[in-house]
Amino acid sequence: MSTVNGLLERFEEISRIPRCSKNEEAVTQWFEAWARDHRWPSRRDPAGNLLIAVPASPGCERAPGVVIQGHLDMVCEKPGVRA
């Protein structure tokens, strides 16, 4: 499986999880399980933010760390409302 195909498969999995704003528990649990499967530590802060610590690739352990931030929720469509 190519990296692109794997990425698209993960995206499709995540896309099947309903996650409107203020209702992110299911997708948060999915990411926690994904981190566990990779043996990466994860934790939630009191506000519910999820942090997953992904170790450096072999040979890159001394490189500066990278932080990627994103949202787990999505804006859900409201019937009858148009932008």
N, C-alpha and C positions, 0 to 999 in steps of 0.2 A: 504494500500500500504506500503510495506516495505521501509526502508530508501534506500537500495540498488536499488530497482526498481525505486524509485523517482529520485535517482542520475542518473541512466541510461536513464530515460526519459528526464531529463534536458540535458544530454550529446547528445542525439539524436536530440533534438530541436536545440541546438547550432550547431551541425554538419551540419544541413541543411542550415545554413547561410553562403554564400560565404564570405570569409574574407582573401583574399590574402594580403600580406604585402602592406602597404600604402592604403588599402581599407577596413578599420575596422569600418567604420561608422555604418553599419547595425548591427553588433554584439555589438558595444558599446551601441547603442540605445536599443537593447534587454536587456542588463545588467542593463541599467538605468531604464527601465520599470520593470524589475524583482526586483530591489531594491525598487522602488516606491511601488510595490504591497506588499512588506514586511514592508513598512514604515521605511526603512533604508535610511539615508541621503547619497547622492552621489554627487560628483563634478568632473569636469575635470580641469586639469591644462592647461596652455597655450600650452603645447606640445601635448595635447590630451590624456594624461594618465587619467585613470578613477580610482577614489577612492570611495569605498563603505564602510561605517562605520557600521559594524554589532555589535549590542550591545551584552554584555555578557549574557549568559544563566542565568536564575534565580538562585540565590545562589552563583554565580561565579563573581559577580560584583567587588569584591576586588582583584580578581586574576590579574596577569600581563597581559597586552594586547598581542595579537598575530598579526603579520603582515604576510600576504601571498601575494606573488608577482607572477604574471604570464603574459603570452602573450595572447592577444585576436586574433592576426593574426595567419595564418598558412602558411607554405611554399607550394605554388601551383606548381603543376607539369607542366613542359614545354614540349609540344609535341616534340618528336624526341631527347630529351636530356636524357642520362642515367647516373646515378651516378656510 
